[in-house]
């Protein structure tokens, strides 16, 4: 994949219908750094662009082994159980 270019110009205005019809092309441009303002009936409805630099990519399993559950995790206290049974 090519290095993203950081486009400092203002976002390009695009109609939703045009965007939807050429989605793959527009997403490729977003990957390259282009930003778009999506319009519907001349009204701005959304902005799309590359993610900001503070977006953290989640790594599944990163906390494996670091979280411990208490021995009584799945034990319901008697008073809570009774309150639930009485309300039924």
Secondary structure, DSSP 8 states (H G I E B T S, - for coil): --------S--EEEEHHHHHHTHHHHHHHHHTT--EEEEETTEEEEEE----TT-----TTTTTTT----TTTT---HHHHHHHHHH-
